Amino acid sequence: MIDSDYPKVILAFIYRDFEIKISRDEWQGQYIYTAWADYSLGSAIAVPCAVTTKLAIRNAKRWVDRRIQGIV
């Protein structure tokens, strides 16, 4: 049986009614970060890959802002 790979959330916060979760994983000896956005209609990967937590947070906030403004 295949083992599931659940996100390893290292930081979570609310931004404009979206819960942003930053997870960390390791790939080829380097840490990579992913930002998930949970909201009333479901969940989405806002940032599939970032090299720092700061970059993941910044891009996740931009993702939320674009969704709220209607720019997809």
For each residue, the residues with C-beta under 8 A, 3 or more apart:
1:
2:
3:
4:
5:
6:
7: 21 23 25 34 36
8: 23 24 25
9: 12 21 22 23
10: 22 23 24 53
11: 21 22 53 57
12: 9 19 20 21 22
13: 19 20
14: 17 18 19 20
15: 18 20 60 61 64
16: 64 65 68
17: 14 39 40
18: 14 15 37 38 39 64
19: 12 13 14 37 38 39
20: 12 13 14 15 35 36 37 46 57 60 61 64
21: 7 9 11 12 35 36 37 38
22: 9 10 11 12 33 34 35 36 53 56 57 60
23: 7 8 9 10 33 34 35 36
24: 8 10 31 32 33 34 53
25: 7 8 31 32 34
26: 29 30 31 32
27: 30 32
28:
29: 26
30: 26 27 51
31: 24 25 26
32: 24 25 26 27 49 50 51
33: 22 23 24 47 49 50 51 52 53 55 56
34: 7 22 23 24 25 45 47 48 49 50 56
35: 20 21 22 23 45 46 47 50 56 57 59 60 63
36: 7 20 21 22 23 43 44 45 46
37: 18 19 20 21 43 44 45 46 60 63 64
38: 18 19 21 42 43
39: 17 18 19 42 43 44
40: 17
41:
42: 38 39
43: 36 37 38 39
44: 36 37 39
45: 34 35 36 37 48
46: 20 35 36 37 59 60 63 64
47: 33 34 35 50 55 56 59 60 63
48: 34 45
49: 32 33 34
50: 32 33 34 35 47 53 55 56 59
51: 30 32 33 55
52: 33 55 56
53: 10 11 22 24 33 50 56 57
54: 57 58
55: 33 47 50 51 52 58 59
56: 22 33 34 35 47 50 52 53 59 60
57: 11 20 22 35 53 54 60 61
58: 54 55 61 62
59: 35 46 47 50 55 56 62 63
60: 15 20 22 35 37 46 47 56 57 63 64
61: 15 20 57 58 64 65
62: 58 59 65 66
63: 35 37 46 47 59 60 66 67
64: 15 16 18 20 37 46 60 61 67 68
65: 16 61 62 68 69
66: 62 63 69 71 72
67: 63 64 70 71 72
68: 16 64 65
69: 65 66
70: 67
71: 66 67
72: 66 67
